[in-house]
Amino acid sequence: MKNKTYVITGTTSGIGLALLKKLSKDNIIFAGYRNEEKIKNWDFKENVIPFYIDMANSVSIKDASEFILSKTNKIDTLVNAAGCVIAGAIEEINIDEIRKQFEVNSFSHLDFTQRLLPVINGGKIINISSMASYGIFPFVSPYCASKRTLDILFNALQTESKNKFKYISIKPGVISTPLWSKSVEANKNNLKNNKYENEYKYLIDNAYKNEKCGLSADKVVSVILKADKAKHPKASYTVGTDALIAKIISHLPQDTINFIIKTGLNLKLKRR
């Protein structure tokens, strides 16, 4: 008999996949995927139940939640791990792309959670947020804003709801996952502009560096498991020294934060 029932989105790569591998031995896992090619070679047992979900499609979210509810009447832990990154200068990014950023990283998770909430009663909701939630990182501001929105919406859900559950936000720093290279490819049209040529080259080079040199996704998984097991978990966990620094800086006056960010970026560009 399996120990707990989990629902995890974004399980085909990165943190979601690492978490799925860790939990799949002793638990029932509803594992969300978008790219069917990536699950063809999965070697999981029958306790892992794949379900299709496209976080940019409300019909898909509805269908996914209905599928899960047809299979179980209790979810112990929901982990919202799916996401994407929209990059570029905020003065140039098409507003529809910014809307997509919020749809995928913020609103879709709330939609999915609302539909599953009746069977999460007494359980936990864990969101993979980001240190980006603490402030502005140049040329990925839509991502930062979407993660902050995610945290605010779910903290409101925690304080307002009469359902009994615990909301937990996991805020990793730089983690070594395929999200970095996927983001470069997804934003290649946004990152073509002579006005910000040097900045974009730095952004792209840094993304590839982060994919190789970031913390292991297993570091995040260990924090997720710690929070999941805790009787009284914290509302927010940072993962990595960089995330802790971002948290500390976020308490400074906004003018000071803006100065630190702009000065730091200029110094990095000069060193290239």
Rosetta blueprint (number, residue, H / E / L):
1 M L
2 K L
3 N L
4 K L
5 T E
6 Y E
7 V E
8 I E
9 T L
10 G L
11 T L
12 T L
13 S L
14 G H
15 I H
16 G H
17 L H
18 A H
19 L H
20 L H
21 K H
22 K H
23 L H
24 S L
25 K L
26 D L
27 N L
28 I E
29 I E
30 F E
31 A E
32 G E
33 Y E
34 R L
35 N L
36 E H
37 E H
38 K H
39 I H
40 K L
41 N L
42 W L
43 D L
44 F L
45 K L
46 E L
47 N L
48 V E
49 I E
50 P E
51 F E
52 Y E
53 I L
54 D L
55 M L
56 A L
57 N L
58 S H
59 V H
60 S H
61 I H
62 K H
63 D H
64 A H
65 S H
66 E H
67 F H
68 I H
69 L H
70 S H
71 K H
72 T L
73 N L
74 K L
75 I L
76 D L
77 T E
78 L E
79 V E
80 N E
81 A L
82 A L
83 G L
84 C L
85 V L
86 I L
87 A L
88 G L
89 A L
90 I L
91 E L
92 E L
93 I L
94 N L
95 I H
96 D H
97 E H
98 I H
99 R H
100 K H
101 Q H
102 F H
103 E H
104 V H
105 N H
106 S H
107 F H
108 S H
109 H H
110 L H
111 D H
112 F H
113 T H
114 Q H
115 R H
116 L H
117 L H
118 P H
119 V H
120 I L
121 N L
122 G L
123 G L
124 K E
125 I E
126 I E
127 N E
128 I E
129 S L
130 S L
131 M H
132 A H
133 S H
134 Y H
135 G L
136 I L
137 F L
138 P L
139 F L
140 V L
141 S H
142 P H
143 Y H
144 C H
145 A H
146 S H
147 K H
148 R H
149 T H
150 L H
151 D H
152 I H
153 L H
154 F H
155 N H
156 A H
157 L H
158 Q H
159 T H
160 E H
161 S L
162 K L
163 N L
164 K L
165 F L
166 K E
167 Y E
168 I E
169 S E
170 I E
171 K E
172 P E
173 G L
174 V L
175 I E
176 S L
177 T L
178 P L
179 L H
180 W H
181 S H
182 K H
183 S H
184 V H
185 E H
186 A H
187 N L
188 K L
189 N L
190 N L
191 L L
192 K L
193 N L
194 N H
195 K H
196 Y H
197 E H
198 N H
199 E H
200 Y H
201 K H
202 Y H
203 L H
204 I H
205 D H
206 N H
207 A H
208 Y H
209 K H
210 N H
211 E H
212 K H
213 C H
214 G L
215 L E
216 S L
217 A H
218 D H
219 K H
220 V H
221 V H
222 S H
223 V H
224 I H
225 L H
226 K H
227 A H
228 D H
229 K H
230 A L
231 K L
232 H L
233 P L
234 K L
235 A L
236 S E
237 Y E
238 T E
239 V E
240 G L
241 T H
242 D H
243 A H
244 L H
245 I H
246 A H
247 K H
248 I H
249 I H
250 S L
251 H L
252 L L
253 P L
254 Q H
255 D H
256 T H
257 I H
258 N H
259 F H
260 I H
261 I H
262 K H
263 T H
264 G H
265 L H
266 N H
267 L H
268 K H
269 L H
270 K H
271 R L
272 R L
